[in-house]
Amino acid sequence: MTGYFGGFRRMRGTGGRFVLAALACLCLAGCGGSSEKYEIREAAIQKMEDGDYAGAVELFDQAIEKSDGFVGTFELDVLKYRAQAEYESGDYAAAAVTYDILRQADEERPEYLERLGILYALEGKADEAVQMYEKLAAADPDNQEAGRILLLAGQQLTRDGREDEAIALFQDAVNSGRESGAVYNQLALSEMEAGEYDRALEYIQRGLALQDDARRQLLYNQAAAYERKLAFSNALQSLMRYSQEFGSTPEVEKEIAFLGSRIQ
């Protein structure tokens, strides 16, 4: 197991939608119940390791049902495992519901906010993802997962056609000291979507100056930005530089040939 994604008991409502179990009747306590629930949990974990995530979720639900109505160490552990299974199965909405319950039952721990932010972004819920990012960044400016949520949320805003909001989000991150090649790359992509190619190229240059892991994406997008503004010679130079540093592919070679044909 490389990590947890977890949740609490859910009940199926009309239309197959999930509704939260009533948290008002739950309280934190020590573990209780028979040994059967531990055996069910182990069987569920084995199903996860075998890749049967749907089966694992069903067993985790059964383990919760064997509990005594309190949320203790065992229940929290099962919830985290269950959310991981939901995440691995691609059911991001269910995993988000589970983590939302976890943060109510076990405080707003950073790990819960981190996973919620990622899940919201993967679900396409940009606004909710931004809220999680802002909470995490305010509490700990150096939180690495906050940076990941920032990128995912900004990407979703751009996909939603909300380029101005994505740009504002990334600019605020830069102004707050969360500067990185990845952030500048996303700023550039948002500006390109808005048709602002010169601004995109400015952000790409700032990102390249940082010499970090985003260099590959920045160089490729630099070529794309130049091509979109019909600066074919510059685009060719950028793509040749990309090919020299990171290797070529049939697609890159095809693009290089196209750009060469436009400047002859």
Buried (B, 14 or more C-beta within 10 A) or exposed (E): EEEBBBBBBBEEEEEEEBEBBEEEEBEEBEBBBEEEBBEBBEBBBEBBEEEBBEBBBBBBBBBBEBBBEBBBEBBBBBBBBBBBBBBBBEBBBBBBBBBBBBBBBBEEEBBBBBBBBBBBBBBEBBEBBBBBBBBBBEEEEEBEBBBBBBBBBBBBBBEEEBBEBBBBBBBEBBEEEBBBBBBBBBBBBBBBBBEBBEBBBBBBEBBBEBEBEBBBBBBBBBBBBBBEBEBBEBBBBBBBEBBEEEEBEEEBEEBBEBBBEEEE
